[in-house]
Amino acid sequence: MKTSNCHYLGHISKTVGTDGGLSVFFKAGLTFDHTELESIFIMIDGKLVPFFIEDISMRAKDDQAVIWLEDIDSVEKARELSRHDIYIDSVQQLSDKADKEITYQEVTGYTVCDIDERYIGKVEQIIYHPGNPLLSIDAGGKEILIPIAEELILKVDHERKSICIDPPGGLLDLNA
């Protein structure tokens, strides 16, 4: 597996308990349904090594969790994985996601249109602000920031590499 086929999730900070639990810190601004994670990749000696998740327990902060991995059942085994970066396979983990889901999917370069299929621009990047991730859209040399919110994003079509939004009146003119 190559990092170009994966998305960075965060890092393992330390062991937890005596049964192989690992404390994980996720990338700031990352939102996802942790119940759908089946596996992760851990960067070990420059290579992505797959691990199946047995259990995951989210902490009070959305960017922290404790995970238990298959075959990692002791402090000693868990300690070997501490301070390593973790990744997710973008294709595998997105295969069952809803059409509106943006989480993990690389949307840079996607075309953005409104509900009437009028072209707005292309996604330049996702800006991760805590609790308020934004799409940065290049609209003919002008930057437009759109909150990644369920009520604004109607559909994400990964095959066509397009996003359909329904912005409230005036939102597209804020940065004009």
JODA-V370666 format. One record per pair of residues at least 12 apart in sequence whose C-alpha atoms are under 6 Angstrom apart, sorted by the first residue. I is the first residue (numbers start at 1). J is the second residue. If there is no record, write none. Layout:
BEGIN
I | J
I | J
END
This chain:
BEGIN
6 | 88
6 | 89
6 | 90
7 | 87
7 | 88
8 | 87
9 | 26
9 | 27
9 | 86
9 | 87
10 | 25
10 | 26
10 | 27
10 | 85
10 | 86
11 | 24
11 | 25
11 | 84
11 | 85
11 | 86
12 | 24
12 | 82
12 | 83
12 | 84
13 | 82
13 | 83
14 | 82
15 | 78
15 | 79
18 | 74
18 | 75
19 | 73
19 | 74
20 | 72
20 | 73
20 | 74
20 | 75
20 | 78
21 | 67
21 | 68
22 | 66
22 | 67
23 | 65
23 | 66
24 | 64
24 | 65
24 | 66
25 | 63
25 | 64
26 | 63
29 | 128
29 | 129
29 | 130
38 | 52
38 | 53
39 | 51
39 | 52
39 | 53
40 | 87
40 | 88
41 | 86
41 | 87
41 | 88
42 | 85
42 | 86
43 | 85
52 | 69
52 | 70
53 | 69
54 | 68
54 | 69
54 | 70
55 | 67
55 | 68
99 | 155
99 | 156
100 | 155
100 | 156
108 | 123
108 | 124
108 | 125
109 | 122
109 | 123
110 | 122
110 | 123
110 | 161
110 | 162
111 | 162
112 | 162
112 | 163
112 | 164
113 | 164
114 | 164
114 | 165
114 | 166
115 | 166
120 | 139
121 | 137
121 | 138
121 | 139
122 | 137
122 | 138
123 | 136
123 | 137
124 | 136
124 | 137
133 | 148
134 | 146
134 | 147
134 | 148
152 | 165
152 | 166
152 | 167
153 | 165
END
